[in-house]
Amino acid sequence: MGLPQPTPGAGAAPSVLVVCLCAEWCGVCREYRERFDEVQARFGQARFIWIDVEDEADLLEPLDVDNFPTILLAVDAVPRFFGPVVPSVDTLERMIRVHQHERGASRLQNPAVAQLLGRITQAHPAR
C-alpha cells in the first residue's frame, strides 16, 4: 500500500521544514550533506536548513545534540519529529512524505523542541 496522495482541491500543500543538525568534524555528517541536498532537490516545495551545531550552538540551548545526523521536521510550523536518523536518502524521503500527508498527526509535546524551531526559523528566515 502506497502513501496517500493529496486530493486535488483539498487545500494548500502543507509547509514542510526539514532541519539537519550536524557537525563539520563529523565524517558521517560530511557524507550525509550530499544526500541531504539530493533530497532537497526532490522536494522543491519543502524548506531545508543545514545547521552546524558548533557554529550555531546558541540556537540549540538548552538542548544537546549528541548523535548525528539529527533531524528536526516541522509541518505548518508544528514540530513533528526531532531525533537522530539513519543517514540515508530513503529514510529522509519516507519521513518527509509520511509527515506531510499526515495532517492529523500530533505535534511533539516537548516545549524545548518547539522553542528550538522558533529560534531556527527566526535565525534562518525564508527567502
C-alpha positions as CSV (number, residue, x, y, z in Angstrom):
1,M,0.0,0.0,0.0
2,G,1.4,3.4,-1.0
3,L,1.4,6.6,0.9
4,P,-1.7,8.7,0.5
5,Q,-1.7,11.2,-2.3
6,P,-3.1,14.7,-2.0
7,T,-6.6,15.1,-3.2
8,P,-7.0,17.7,-5.9
9,G,-8.7,20.8,-4.5
10,A,-8.2,19.5,-0.9
11,G,-6.4,22.7,0.1
12,A,-2.9,24.1,0.0
13,A,0.0,21.7,0.4
14,P,1.4,21.8,3.9
15,S,4.5,23.8,4.6
16,V,7.4,21.4,5.4
17,L,10.6,22.4,7.1
18,V,13.5,20.0,7.4
19,V,16.5,21.0,9.5
20,C,19.6,18.9,9.7
21,L,21.7,19.4,12.8
22,C,25.3,18.1,12.2
23,A,28.9,19.0,12.9
24,E,31.6,19.7,10.4
25,W,34.1,17.5,12.3
26,C,31.7,14.5,11.9
27,G,32.6,12.3,8.9
28,V,29.1,10.9,8.8
29,C,27.7,14.4,8.6
30,R,30.1,15.4,5.8
31,E,29.0,12.4,3.8
32,Y,25.3,13.0,4.6
33,R,25.4,16.6,3.4
34,E,25.3,15.4,-0.3
35,R,22.4,13.1,0.4
36,F,20.5,15.9,2.3
37,D,21.0,18.2,-0.7
38,E,19.8,15.4,-3.0
39,V,16.5,15.1,-1.1
40,Q,16.2,18.8,-1.0
41,A,16.3,18.9,-4.8
42,R,13.4,16.3,-4.9
43,F,11.2,18.2,-2.5
44,G,11.4,21.7,-4.0
45,Q,8.2,22.8,-2.1
46,A,9.8,22.0,1.3
47,R,12.3,24.2,3.0
48,F,15.7,22.7,4.1
49,I,18.2,24.1,6.5
50,W,21.6,22.7,7.4
51,I,22.9,23.8,10.8
52,D,26.4,23.1,12.2
53,V,25.8,22.6,15.9
54,E,29.1,24.1,16.8
55,D,28.8,27.2,14.6
56,E,25.3,27.9,15.8
57,A,25.4,26.4,19.3
58,D,23.4,29.3,20.8
59,L,20.3,28.2,18.8
60,L,20.4,24.8,20.5
61,E,20.4,25.6,24.1
62,P,19.2,24.1,26.3
63,L,19.0,21.0,24.1
64,D,22.0,18.9,23.4
65,V,22.6,17.2,20.1
66,D,25.0,14.3,20.6
67,N,24.0,12.0,17.7
68,F,24.4,12.8,14.0
69,P,22.6,13.4,11.8
70,T,19.7,14.8,14.0
71,I,16.7,15.9,12.1
72,L,14.0,18.4,13.1
73,L,11.0,18.2,10.9
74,A,8.0,20.5,11.1
75,V,4.8,20.7,9.2
76,D,2.9,24.0,9.1
77,A,5.2,25.4,11.8
78,V,4.4,22.4,14.1
79,P,7.3,20.2,15.2
80,R,6.6,16.6,14.2
81,F,10.0,14.9,14.6
82,F,13.2,15.6,16.4
83,G,15.9,13.0,16.7
84,P,18.8,11.1,15.1
85,V,18.2,9.3,11.8
86,V,19.9,6.8,9.7
87,P,21.9,8.9,7.2
88,S,20.1,7.7,4.0
89,V,18.1,9.3,1.2
90,D,15.3,6.7,1.6
91,T,14.9,7.3,5.3
92,L,14.6,11.1,4.9
93,E,12.3,11.0,1.9
94,R,10.0,8.5,3.6
95,M,9.9,10.6,6.8
96,I,9.0,13.8,4.8
97,R,6.3,12.1,2.8
98,V,4.7,10.5,5.8
99,H,4.6,13.7,7.8
100,Q,3.5,15.9,5.0
101,H,0.5,13.7,4.3
102,E,-0.5,13.0,8.0
103,R,-2.5,16.2,8.5
104,G,-3.9,15.0,11.8
105,A,-0.6,13.8,13.3
106,S,0.1,15.2,16.7
107,R,2.8,17.7,17.5
108,L,5.8,16.8,19.6
109,Q,5.0,17.6,23.2
110,N,8.5,18.8,24.1
111,P,8.3,22.6,24.6
112,A,12.1,22.9,24.2
113,V,11.8,21.5,20.6
114,A,9.0,24.0,19.8
115,Q,11.3,26.8,21.1
116,L,14.2,25.4,19.1
117,L,12.0,25.5,16.0
118,G,11.1,29.1,16.7
119,R,14.8,30.1,17.1
120,I,15.8,28.4,13.9
121,T,13.1,29.9,11.8
122,Q,13.9,33.3,13.2
123,A,17.7,32.9,12.6
124,H,17.1,31.4,9.1
125,P,14.1,33.3,7.6
126,A,12.6,32.0,4.4
127,R,13.8,33.8,1.3
